[in-house]
Amino acid sequence: MTHSSTIARSVGTVMAAVLAALADDALAIPAGMPASMEDMWKIIQQQQREIEALKKKISGAPAPAEAAKETAPAGGGAAVASQEASGATSQPAGQPPATSSKKSGKTEQERKTDILATEVEKLKTQLNIPDKREYKSLYGMGPAASQVYMVKRGLSIGGYGEYFYTNFQNERDTRRRDEVDFVRLVLYAGYKFNDWIVLNSEIEFEHGTTGSGAEDRGEVSVEFSQLDFLLDERVNIRTGLMLMPMGFINEIHEPLFFHGNRRPDVERYIIPTTWREVGAGLHGEALPGLTYRVYGVNSLNAGTTADTGFTSAGIRDSRQSGSRAVAEDWAFVGRFDYAPEALTGMFFGGSAFVGDAGQGATFVGRKADVLTQLYEGHVQWHYRGLEFRALGAWGHIGDASLVSAQKGETIGSQNYGYYAELAYDVMPFLWPTSTQFLAPFFRFERFDTIAAAPRGFSDNGFWNRTIYQGGLTYKPHPNIVIKADYRNIGAQSGGVPDEFNLGVGFIY
């Protein structure tokens, strides 16, 4: 007997038991939930046998009025005394006497119904079927991704998706056309083995299809899959394919929790969101309000060919993402955040990544020390309807001249980026009783993937960019967002078109 068939029969049995309990009082209800599903099934089988016996008894019993006549006492005074002793009240003619509890004021039938309702609630809890969900970030994960930490035991399912339309403005390249893209559909699948061991995973489908194998036509990826050993609120262990704890977006990239349809470019090119690697580490709340995450992971791979690893666009293509990752060199990544109690809605912190990206390869015949460093700081404040966040990042790549010579393009020995964003929820002014959300926002970004070119190489300025972005974020439901934004993109050289974006996102 499988658990799924047991669940279906359990629900049917409970409903049948409600009907039978209203007819008689012989049904036994267990005092507490059994220790296992097997024990539950034994109890259900016993209840089923009792229900069948009750059905036979009811079908062969005399009509209620006749039964009342047969059992009526000979003397009226004796009948009154009997009613007083039993707690029964007088009923209309032809109706069976209903008993009630003196303490609760409920009839026996109502009492049994309450007991059965309680048992149903216990069964739902055992099977992790919540009536509603609470969405909040736990252990550095996104609110939808945090659902598995809130269940008592077993499987947890969640996810998110987003799609949007892009209209390119002042486009000089006539080959580029407006487009609509189902950017991603994500499934969170978690399993809580017990009170302290949790598996959390994200499977992502990109661009609506896997196409013919080309990444830009879509792919299916394991975004993360990690085991958490929750030992103590101060020290917990995490291992697996883990999200790098850097910036705002890399860990919490669900579309309801950032403005604009596209993620900030600083967190795409300088911090290469979404960035995950295989490793292990610790996380927890060291002091009240002070959280941390520190991991040892396989390092980036600078690559030795033009289509892999570092490029003029930055370190994005050097992510290994747990796919047969080269692990000759390892790296350290760490983060801390502090939320002062005196400033409600504020937190600030920083993170760092340090590791050799050479991975034992040779560059133009020489062994290179491609020590890659990335540091960032951030602050966020939510106060009533106001939302503010700012982030700055700086990176350095060792032996960038050797890597550039090997790859035939300029790899910046330094890179940087920063942005600031401001939004305000105006819905309380437009509709004071509404729980919906409507916020105009503005974001300014500045980044350069080749902030310093290695000796002997030049920078054409194409990746030296400034972005002004404004738009609206509307949430008709706490789990659904509709976004509209305009991005004015300026490059030091080369034409980059502006964009108008209109899209929808959701979590579940």
C-alpha positions as CSV (number, residue, x, y, z in Angstrom):
1,M,0.0,0.0,0.0
2,T,1.6,3.3,-1.1
3,H,1.4,6.5,1.0
4,S,-0.5,8.2,-1.9
5,S,-3.2,5.6,-1.9
6,T,-3.3,5.6,1.9
7,I,-3.8,9.4,1.8
8,A,-6.7,9.2,-0.6
9,R,-8.4,6.4,1.4
10,S,-7.7,8.3,4.7
11,V,-9.6,11.4,3.4
12,G,-12.5,9.3,2.2
13,T,-12.7,7.4,5.5
14,V,-12.6,10.6,7.6
15,M,-15.6,12.0,5.6
16,A,-17.5,8.7,6.0
17,A,-16.7,8.7,9.7
18,V,-18.3,12.2,10.0
19,L,-21.6,10.9,8.6
20,A,-21.5,7.7,10.8
21,A,-20.7,9.7,13.9
22,L,-23.8,11.8,13.5
23,A,-25.9,8.6,13.6
24,D,-24.4,7.0,16.7
25,D,-21.8,7.5,19.4
26,A,-19.8,4.2,19.1
27,L,-17.1,5.5,16.8
28,A,-13.7,5.6,18.5
29,I,-11.4,8.5,17.8
30,P,-7.7,8.2,18.5
31,A,-6.4,10.5,21.1
32,G,-3.4,11.6,19.1
33,M,-1.7,11.2,15.8
34,P,0.1,7.9,15.2
35,A,3.8,7.8,14.9
36,S,3.8,6.6,11.3
37,M,1.6,6.2,8.2
38,E,1.5,2.5,8.8
39,D,0.0,3.0,12.3
40,M,-2.5,5.5,10.8
41,W,-3.6,2.9,8.3
42,K,-4.2,0.3,11.0
43,I,-6.4,2.8,12.9
44,I,-8.3,3.7,9.7
45,Q,-9.0,0.0,9.0
46,Q,-10.3,-0.4,12.5
47,Q,-12.5,2.6,12.1
48,Q,-13.8,1.3,8.8
49,R,-14.9,-1.9,10.5
50,E,-16.7,0.1,13.1
51,I,-18.4,2.2,10.5
52,E,-19.6,-0.9,8.7
53,A,-21.1,-2.3,11.9
54,L,-22.7,1.1,12.6
55,K,-24.3,1.0,9.1
56,K,-25.8,-2.4,9.8
57,K,-27.0,-1.3,13.2
58,I,-28.7,1.9,11.8
59,S,-30.3,0.0,8.9
60,G,-31.9,-2.5,11.4
61,A,-32.9,0.0,14.1
62,P,-36.5,1.1,14.7
63,A,-37.6,4.6,13.6
64,P,-36.7,7.4,16.1
65,A,-40.3,8.0,17.1
66,E,-41.0,4.3,17.7
67,A,-37.8,3.9,19.6
68,A,-38.7,6.8,21.8
69,K,-42.1,5.2,22.6
70,E,-40.5,1.9,23.4
71,T,-38.0,3.4,25.8
72,A,-40.2,6.1,27.4
73,P,-40.4,5.8,31.2
74,A,-43.8,4.9,32.8
75,G,-44.0,7.9,35.1
76,G,-43.6,11.5,34.0
77,G,-41.7,12.5,37.1
78,A,-39.2,9.7,36.5
79,A,-38.8,10.9,32.9
80,V,-37.9,14.4,34.1
81,A,-35.5,13.1,36.6
82,S,-33.9,11.0,34.0
83,Q,-33.5,14.0,31.7
84,E,-32.0,16.1,34.4
85,A,-29.5,13.4,35.3
86,S,-28.4,12.9,31.7
87,G,-28.3,16.6,30.8
88,A,-30.8,16.2,28.0
89,T,-33.4,18.9,27.0
90,S,-36.9,18.5,25.8
91,Q,-37.3,18.0,22.0
92,P,-40.2,18.5,19.6
93,A,-42.5,15.5,19.1
94,G,-41.1,12.8,16.8
95,Q,-37.5,14.0,17.1
96,P,-34.8,11.9,18.9
97,P,-33.4,13.4,22.1
98,A,-30.0,15.1,21.5
99,T,-27.5,15.0,24.3
100,S,-25.3,17.9,25.2
101,S,-22.3,18.7,27.3
102,K,-23.0,20.8,30.3
103,K,-19.5,22.3,30.2
104,S,-19.3,23.2,26.5
105,G,-23.0,23.6,25.7
106,K,-22.5,21.5,22.5
107,T,-24.5,18.4,21.5
108,E,-22.8,15.1,21.4
109,Q,-23.0,15.2,17.6
110,E,-21.3,18.6,17.5
111,R,-18.6,17.4,19.9
112,K,-17.8,14.4,17.7
113,T,-17.7,16.6,14.6
114,D,-15.2,18.9,16.3
115,I,-13.0,15.9,17.2
116,L,-13.1,14.7,13.6
117,A,-12.2,18.2,12.3
118,T,-9.2,18.3,14.7
119,E,-8.1,14.9,13.4
120,V,-8.4,16.1,9.8
121,E,-6.2,19.1,10.7
122,K,-3.6,16.8,12.3
123,L,-3.6,14.7,9.1
124,K,-3.1,17.7,6.9
125,T,-0.2,18.8,9.1
126,Q,1.3,15.3,8.8
127,L,1.1,15.4,5.0
128,N,2.3,19.0,4.7
129,I,-0.8,20.5,3.1
130,P,-0.8,24.1,4.3
131,D,-3.9,26.2,3.9
132,K,-1.8,29.3,3.2
133,R,1.9,30.1,2.9
134,E,4.0,32.7,4.6
135,Y,6.7,34.2,2.3
136,K,9.9,35.4,3.9
137,S,13.6,34.9,3.3
138,L,15.3,32.4,5.5
139,Y,19.0,31.4,5.6
140,G,19.8,33.7,2.7
141,M,17.3,32.2,0.3
142,G,14.5,33.8,-1.6
143,P,11.0,33.8,0.0
144,A,9.6,31.2,-2.4
145,A,12.8,29.1,-2.1
146,S,12.5,29.2,1.8
147,Q,9.2,27.3,1.9
148,V,11.0,24.0,2.7
149,Y,12.4,25.3,5.9
150,M,8.8,26.1,7.2
151,V,7.3,22.6,6.8
152,K,7.5,20.1,9.6
153,R,8.6,17.1,7.5
154,G,8.6,15.8,3.9
155,L,8.3,17.3,0.4
156,S,7.8,21.0,-0.3
157,I,7.1,22.5,-3.8
158,G,7.3,26.1,-5.0
159,G,8.7,28.2,-7.8
160,Y,8.5,31.3,-9.9
161,G,8.4,32.5,-13.4
162,E,8.8,35.7,-15.5
163,Y,8.3,36.8,-19.1
164,F,8.5,40.2,-20.8
165,Y,8.4,42.1,-24.0
166,T,11.3,44.3,-25.2
167,N,10.9,47.2,-27.7
168,F,14.4,48.4,-28.8
169,Q,14.7,52.1,-29.3
170,N,17.0,54.1,-31.6
171,E,18.4,50.7,-32.8
172,R,21.2,51.2,-35.4
173,D,21.6,47.5,-36.2
174,T,18.6,46.6,-38.3
175,R,19.1,42.9,-37.7
176,R,18.0,43.3,-34.1
177,R,14.2,43.2,-33.7
178,D,11.8,43.6,-30.9
179,E,11.2,40.4,-28.9
180,V,9.1,38.7,-26.3
181,D,10.7,36.1,-24.1
182,F,9.4,33.7,-21.5
183,V,12.7,34.2,-19.6
184,R,12.4,31.5,-17.1
185,L,10.2,29.0,-15.3
186,V,11.5,27.7,-12.1
187,L,10.6,24.7,-9.9
188,Y,11.7,24.6,-6.2
189,A,11.7,21.1,-4.9
190,G,12.8,20.6,-1.3
191,Y,12.7,17.8,1.2
192,K,12.9,18.0,5.0
193,F,14.3,14.7,6.2
194,N,13.9,15.7,9.9
195,D,14.1,18.7,12.1
196,W,17.7,19.6,11.2
197,I,18.5,18.1,7.7
198,V,17.0,19.9,4.7
199,L,17.5,19.4,0.9
200,N,16.7,22.5,-1.2
201,S,16.9,22.6,-5.0
202,E,16.0,24.8,-7.9
203,I,15.5,23.5,-11.5
204,E,15.2,26.3,-14.1
205,F,13.8,26.2,-17.6
206,E,15.1,29.2,-19.6
207,H,13.6,30.9,-22.7
208,G,10.6,28.6,-23.0
209,T,12.4,25.7,-24.7
210,T,15.7,23.9,-24.9
211,G,15.9,24.6,-28.7
212,S,18.5,22.7,-30.6
213,G,21.2,22.7,-27.9
214,A,22.2,26.4,-28.2
215,E,22.2,28.2,-24.8
216,D,20.5,31.3,-26.3
217,R,17.6,29.1,-27.4
218,G,17.0,27.9,-23.9
219,E,18.4,25.3,-21.5
220,V,17.4,23.4,-18.4
221,S,19.8,23.9,-15.4
222,V,20.1,23.0,-11.8
223,E,20.3,26.5,-10.4
224,F,21.2,25.1,-6.9
225,S,20.9,21.9,-5.0
226,Q,22.2,22.0,-1.4
227,L,21.9,20.2,1.9
228,D,21.5,22.2,5.0
229,F,22.4,20.7,8.4
230,L,20.7,23.0,10.8
231,L,22.7,22.5,14.0
232,D,22.3,25.8,15.8
233,E,21.1,29.3,14.8
234,R,24.7,30.5,15.1
235,V,26.4,27.7,13.2
236,N,24.9,25.6,10.4
237,I,26.5,23.5,7.6
238,R,25.7,23.8,3.9
239,T,27.0,21.8,1.0
240,G,26.2,21.1,-2.6
241,L,25.7,23.3,-5.6
242,M,25.3,26.7,-3.8
243,L,24.5,30.2,-4.8
244,M,27.4,32.6,-4.2
245,P,26.4,35.0,-1.4
246,M,27.2,38.2,-3.2
247,G,25.0,41.3,-3.9
248,F,21.3,41.6,-3.7
249,I,20.1,39.5,-6.7
250,N,22.3,36.4,-6.9
251,E,20.6,34.7,-3.9
252,I,17.2,36.5,-4.0
253,H,16.4,36.7,-7.7
254,E,12.7,36.0,-7.7
255,P,11.0,38.7,-9.8
256,L,8.8,40.2,-7.1
257,F,11.8,41.3,-5.1
258,F,13.6,43.6,-7.6
259,H,12.3,46.5,-9.7
260,G,12.5,46.4,-13.5
261,N,12.1,43.5,-15.8
262,R,15.9,43.0,-16.3
263,R,18.2,42.4,-13.4
264,P,20.6,45.3,-12.8
265,D,23.6,45.1,-15.2
266,V,26.0,45.6,-12.4
267,E,24.7,42.4,-11.0
268,R,24.9,40.6,-14.4
269,Y,28.4,41.7,-15.6
270,I,30.4,42.6,-12.5
271,I,28.7,40.1,-10.1
272,P,27.7,37.4,-12.7
273,T,24.2,36.6,-11.5
274,T,23.1,33.8,-11.3
275,W,26.3,32.4,-10.0
276,R,26.6,29.0,-8.3
277,E,29.5,26.6,-7.6
278,V,30.0,23.3,-5.8
279,G,31.5,23.4,-2.3
280,A,30.7,23.5,1.4
281,G,30.6,26.0,4.2
282,L,28.9,27.5,7.2
283,H,26.1,30.0,7.8
284,G,24.2,31.4,10.7
285,E,23.4,34.4,12.9
286,A,26.5,35.0,14.9
287,L,25.0,37.8,17.0
288,P,21.5,39.3,17.1
289,G,21.1,40.9,13.7
290,L,24.5,39.8,12.4
291,T,24.3,37.0,9.8
292,Y,27.1,35.4,7.8
293,R,27.8,32.8,5.1
294,V,31.3,31.5,4.3
295,Y,32.0,28.8,1.7
296,G,34.9,27.0,0.1
297,V,34.0,26.3,-3.6
298,N,35.6,25.4,-6.9
299,S,37.1,28.5,-8.5
300,L,36.2,30.2,-11.7
301,N,37.8,29.0,-15.0
302,A,39.5,31.8,-17.0
303,G,39.5,29.5,-20.1
304,T,42.1,29.3,-22.9
305,T,39.8,29.8,-25.9
306,A,37.9,32.8,-27.1
307,D,34.5,31.4,-26.5
308,T,35.0,30.3,-22.9
309,G,36.0,31.9,-19.6
310,F,37.0,35.5,-19.2
311,T,36.0,38.0,-22.0
312,S,36.0,41.7,-22.6
313,A,32.4,41.6,-21.1
314,G,33.8,40.4,-17.8
315,I,33.9,37.2,-15.8
316,R,30.4,35.9,-16.5
317,D,31.4,33.1,-18.9
318,S,33.9,31.8,-16.4
319,R,31.2,30.4,-14.1
320,Q,31.4,26.6,-14.0
321,S,27.9,26.0,-12.4
322,G,28.6,22.5,-11.2
323,S,28.9,21.1,-14.8
324,R,32.0,18.9,-14.8
325,A,33.8,21.8,-13.1
326,V,37.5,21.9,-13.2
327,A,38.7,21.9,-9.6
328,E,42.5,22.4,-9.8
329,D,42.0,25.7,-8.0
330,W,39.6,26.5,-5.2
331,A,38.2,29.7,-3.9
332,F,36.8,31.4,-0.8
333,V,33.6,33.4,-0.7
334,G,32.1,35.0,2.3
335,R,29.4,37.5,3.3
336,F,28.0,39.3,6.3
337,D,24.9,41.4,6.9
338,Y,23.9,43.5,9.8
339,A,20.3,44.6,10.5
340,P,20.4,47.2,13.4
341,E,17.4,46.9,15.7
342,A,17.1,50.7,16.0
343,L,16.6,51.1,12.3
344,T,13.6,49.0,11.2
345,G,13.8,47.7,7.7
346,M,17.5,48.5,7.2
347,F,20.4,46.1,6.7
348,F,23.9,46.6,5.3
349,G,26.9,44.4,4.6
350,G,29.6,43.2,2.2
351,S,31.0,40.1,0.5
352,A,34.2,38.9,-1.1
353,F,35.4,36.2,-3.5
354,V,39.0,35.2,-3.8
355,G,40.4,32.4,-5.9
356,D,42.8,31.4,-8.7
357,A,41.0,31.1,-12.0
358,G,43.9,29.6,-13.9
359,Q,42.8,26.1,-13.1
360,G,46.3,24.7,-13.9
361,A,46.2,25.8,-17.6
362,T,49.0,27.5,-19.5
363,F,48.6,30.9,-21.2
364,V,50.8,31.6,-24.3
365,G,53.0,28.8,-23.0
366,R,53.4,30.1,-19.5
367,K,51.8,29.2,-16.2
368,A,49.8,32.2,-15.0
369,D,48.7,33.3,-11.6
370,V,45.1,34.3,-12.5
371,L,44.2,35.3,-8.9
372,T,40.6,36.7,-9.2
373,Q,39.2,39.0,-6.5
374,L,35.8,40.5,-6.3
375,Y,34.5,42.6,-3.4
376,E,31.2,44.3,-2.9
377,G,29.3,46.4,-0.3
378,H,25.5,47.0,-0.1
379,V,22.8,48.8,1.9
380,Q,19.1,48.5,1.8
381,W,16.3,50.3,3.7
382,H,12.6,49.8,3.6
383,Y,10.6,52.3,5.6
384,R,6.9,52.4,5.2
385,G,6.4,52.9,1.5
386,L,10.0,53.9,0.8
387,E,12.5,51.5,-0.7
388,F,16.1,52.3,-1.2
389,R,19.1,50.1,-2.1
390,A,22.6,50.8,-3.2
391,L,25.5,48.5,-4.2
392,G,29.1,48.9,-5.2
393,A,31.6,46.3,-6.5
394,W,35.3,46.2,-7.5
395,G,37.3,43.3,-9.1
396,H,40.9,42.5,-10.0
397,I,42.3,39.8,-12.3
398,G,45.9,38.7,-11.9
399,D,48.1,38.1,-15.0
400,A,45.4,39.7,-17.2
401,S,48.0,40.3,-19.9
402,L,48.8,36.6,-20.3
403,V,45.1,35.8,-20.4
404,S,44.4,38.5,-22.9
405,A,47.3,37.3,-25.2
406,Q,46.0,33.7,-25.0
407,K,42.4,34.7,-25.8
408,G,43.1,37.4,-28.4
409,E,41.0,40.1,-26.7
410,T,41.4,42.6,-23.9
411,I,40.6,41.2,-20.4
412,G,40.4,44.0,-17.9
413,S,42.9,43.7,-15.0
414,Q,40.3,45.7,-13.0
415,N,36.6,46.1,-13.2
416,Y,34.0,48.0,-11.2
417,G,30.3,48.8,-11.0
418,Y,27.8,50.5,-8.7
419,Y,24.1,51.5,-8.7
420,A,21.5,53.2,-6.6
421,E,17.7,52.7,-6.7
422,L,14.8,54.5,-5.1
423,A,11.1,53.5,-5.1
424,Y,7.9,54.5,-3.3
425,D,4.6,52.7,-2.9
426,V,1.9,55.2,-3.7
427,M,-1.1,52.9,-3.5
428,P,-2.0,54.0,0.1
429,F,-2.6,57.5,-1.3
430,L,-4.7,56.2,-4.2
431,W,-6.6,53.5,-2.4
432,P,-6.0,53.5,1.3
433,T,-7.8,50.2,2.1
434,S,-6.1,48.2,-0.6
435,T,-3.4,45.6,0.0
436,Q,-2.1,46.1,-3.6
437,F,1.3,47.7,-4.4
438,L,2.1,50.4,-6.9
439,A,5.6,51.9,-6.9
440,P,7.3,54.2,-9.4
441,F,11.1,53.6,-9.3
442,F,14.3,55.1,-10.6
443,R,17.7,53.4,-10.9
444,F,21.1,54.7,-11.9
445,E,23.9,52.3,-12.9
446,R,27.6,52.8,-13.8
447,F,30.0,50.0,-14.7
448,D,33.1,49.2,-16.7
449,T,34.4,45.6,-17.2
450,I,37.8,47.0,-18.4
451,A,38.4,49.7,-15.8
452,A,42.1,49.1,-16.3
453,A,43.6,47.4,-19.4
454,P,46.7,45.3,-19.1
455,R,50.0,46.6,-20.6
456,G,50.0,46.3,-24.3
457,F,46.2,46.1,-24.7
458,S,43.6,48.7,-25.3
459,D,40.0,49.4,-24.3
460,N,37.5,50.6,-26.9
461,G,35.0,51.7,-24.3
462,F,32.1,49.5,-25.4
463,W,31.7,48.0,-21.9
464,N,32.1,51.3,-20.2
465,R,28.4,52.1,-19.6
466,T,26.0,54.4,-17.8
467,I,22.3,53.4,-17.4
468,Y,19.3,55.5,-16.4
469,Q,16.2,53.5,-15.7
470,G,12.7,54.4,-14.6
471,G,9.4,52.5,-14.4
472,L,6.5,51.2,-12.4
473,T,6.1,48.1,-10.3
474,Y,2.5,46.9,-9.7
475,K,1.4,44.0,-7.5
476,P,-2.3,43.2,-7.8
477,H,-1.7,40.2,-5.6
478,P,1.3,39.6,-3.2
479,N,2.5,36.8,-5.4
480,I,2.2,38.5,-8.8
481,V,4.0,41.5,-10.3
482,I,3.5,43.5,-13.5
483,K,6.4,45.7,-14.5
484,A,7.0,48.5,-17.0
485,D,10.4,50.2,-17.4
486,Y,12.5,52.3,-19.8
487,R,16.3,51.9,-19.9
488,N,18.5,54.6,-21.4
489,I,21.9,52.9,-22.0
490,G,25.0,54.9,-22.8
491,A,28.3,53.4,-23.9
492,Q,31.6,55.3,-24.2
493,S,31.8,53.9,-27.7
494,G,29.5,51.9,-30.0
495,G,25.8,52.2,-30.2
496,V,23.7,50.4,-27.5
497,P,19.9,50.8,-28.0
498,D,17.6,52.0,-25.3
499,E,14.8,49.6,-24.2
500,F,11.2,49.7,-23.2
501,N,10.3,46.5,-21.3
502,L,6.8,45.3,-20.2
503,G,6.5,42.0,-18.3
504,V,4.9,39.8,-15.7
505,G,6.4,37.7,-12.8
506,F,5.0,35.4,-10.2
507,I,6.0,33.1,-7.3
508,Y,4.1,30.2,-5.8
